[in-house]
Amino acid sequence: MALRRDILEQYLDGELTAGQMTQVEATLSGDAAGARLLAHLRQERLLRSAALQSYTPSTQDAGALARTMLDSLAQHEHAPLAKIGRTRWVRWMSAAAAALLLMAGSFYAGRSTAVPTVDTRVATVWEVIGQGDDGRMTTHVFSSLAEAEKFFKDTQAQTEQVASLDSGVF
């Protein structure tokens, strides 16, 4: 199976069937380029999530905007209706109320659909992908290259030790 970006995106989204997932994992075990592409896609998702999070207004920003609008409305609360004209005043208040509702709705929609928070302090992730005796793929994620290399060397030493025991050579 040739690993294409769209297949790997579906793999990351969990949209593949169990058979397709197994096939992708088997292909990844022998395809270094595919494994690099998968790691790249995961990194892209982390960065995209962090970028989306930065567009979400903070509670303080939303509160400041609401206070500014309410203060503006309070200043015009005692204005004589005859000067503005009753129809104009009703239109202005309706527009202000609609704008306030629109902003509140946008804020709520942004909060309810926000991407889960990502720790942006971790910029690099090291993964060691392996295949167990049962044929299943396992992925181990490390925050430093030294940890990943130590895990890889330990696993390689254990594999060599098991192979020597199986062959009868000590």
C-alpha positions in Angstrom: 0.0 0.0 0.0 1.4 3.4 -1.0 1.0 5.8 1.9 -0.6 9.0 0.7 -1.2 12.1 2.8 -5.0 11.7 2.7 -4.7 8.1 4.0 -2.4 9.2 6.8 -4.8 12.1 7.7 -7.6 9.6 7.9 -5.4 7.3 10.0 -4.7 10.2 12.5 -8.4 11.1 12.6 -9.3 7.4 13.4 -11.5 7.3 10.3 -10.1 4.0 8.9 -11.5 0.5 9.6 -9.6 -1.8 11.8 -8.3 -3.7 8.7 -7.1 -0.5 7.1 -5.4 0.6 10.3 -3.6 -2.7 10.5 -2.5 -2.3 6.8 -1.3 1.2 7.4 0.7 0.2 10.5 2.2 -2.7 8.6 3.3 -0.4 5.8 4.7 2.1 8.2 6.9 -0.5 9.8 8.8 -1.0 6.5 8.5 2.5 5.0 10.8 5.1 6.6 9.5 7.8 4.3 5.9 7.1 5.3 6.9 7.1 9.0 8.6 10.5 8.5 5.5 11.8 6.7 3.3 10.6 9.6 5.6 12.4 12.1 5.5 15.5 10.0 1.6 15.4 9.9 1.5 15.0 13.7 3.8 18.0 14.1 1.7 20.1 11.7 -1.4 19.3 13.7 0.3 20.4 16.9 1.3 23.7 15.3 -2.1 24.2 13.7 -3.7 23.6 17.1 -1.4 26.1 18.8 -2.2 28.7 16.1 -5.9 28.2 16.4 -5.6 28.6 20.2 -3.9 31.9 19.7 -7.0 33.3 17.9 -9.4 32.6 20.7 -10.1 35.7 22.7 -9.2 35.6 26.3 -11.9 36.1 29.0 -10.3 39.5 29.9 -10.5 40.7 26.2 -14.2 39.7 25.9 -15.0 41.3 29.2 -13.2 44.5 28.3 -15.1 44.7 25.0 -18.5 44.1 26.7 -17.7 46.8 29.4 -16.8 49.3 26.6 -20.0 48.7 24.8 -22.1 48.9 28.0 -20.3 52.1 29.0 -21.1 53.5 25.6 -24.7 52.6 25.9 -24.9 54.0 29.4 -23.6 57.4 28.1 -26.4 57.6 25.6 -29.0 56.3 28.0 -30.2 59.8 29.1 -30.1 61.4 25.7 -33.4 63.0 24.8 -35.4 60.9 22.3 -36.6 64.0 20.5 -33.1 65.0 19.5 -32.2 61.6 18.0 -35.6 60.8 16.8 -37.5 57.8 18.1 -37.1 55.7 15.0 -33.4 56.4 14.8 -32.9 55.6 18.4 -34.7 52.3 18.2 -32.6 51.3 15.1 -29.4 52.3 16.8 -30.3 50.3 20.0 -31.3 47.3 17.8 -28.1 47.4 15.9 -26.1 47.7 19.1 -28.0 44.8 20.7 -27.5 42.7 17.5 -23.8 43.5 17.5 -23.5 42.5 21.1 -25.4 39.2 20.5 -23.2 38.5 17.5 -20.0 39.0 19.4 -21.2 37.0 22.4 -22.4 34.2 20.0 -19.0 34.2 18.2 -17.2 34.1 21.5 -19.3 31.2 22.7 -18.9 29.3 19.4 -15.2 29.9 19.4 -14.9 28.5 23.0 -17.2 25.5 22.4 -15.3 24.4 19.2 -11.8 25.3 20.4 -9.1 22.7 19.8 -7.9 21.1 22.9 -5.1 23.0 24.6 -1.6 22.0 23.4 1.6 22.5 25.4 3.5 24.7 22.9 6.7 24.5 24.9 7.4 21.1 23.4 8.4 21.8 19.9 10.2 18.5 19.0 8.9 15.0 19.7 10.9 11.9 19.0 9.1 8.7 18.2 10.3 5.1 18.1 7.9 2.9 16.1 8.3 -0.9 16.3 6.5 -4.1 15.6 6.0 -6.6 18.4 6.1 -10.4 18.3 2.3 -10.4 17.8 2.7 -8.2 14.7 1.1 -5.1 16.2 2.7 -1.7 15.8 3.8 0.2 18.9 4.8 3.8 19.1 6.8 5.3 21.9 7.0 9.1 22.1 10.0 10.8 23.8 10.7 14.5 24.5 14.4 14.2 23.9 16.6 12.4 21.4 18.7 10.9 24.2 15.7 9.2 25.7 14.6 7.8 22.3 18.2 6.5 21.5 18.5 4.9 25.0 15.1 3.1 24.5 16.1 2.0 21.0 19.5 0.6 22.1 17.9 -1.2 25.1 15.2 -2.7 22.9 17.9 -3.7 20.3 20.0 -5.4 23.0 17.0 -7.3 24.3 16.1 -8.5 20.8 19.7 -9.7 20.2 19.7 -11.5 23.5 16.4 -13.3 22.7 17.7 -14.2 19.2 20.9 -15.7 20.7 18.8 -17.7 23.2 16.5 -18.9 20.5 19.5 -20.0 18.3 21.2 -21.8 21.2 24.4 -19.6 20.9 25.4 -18.0 24.1 
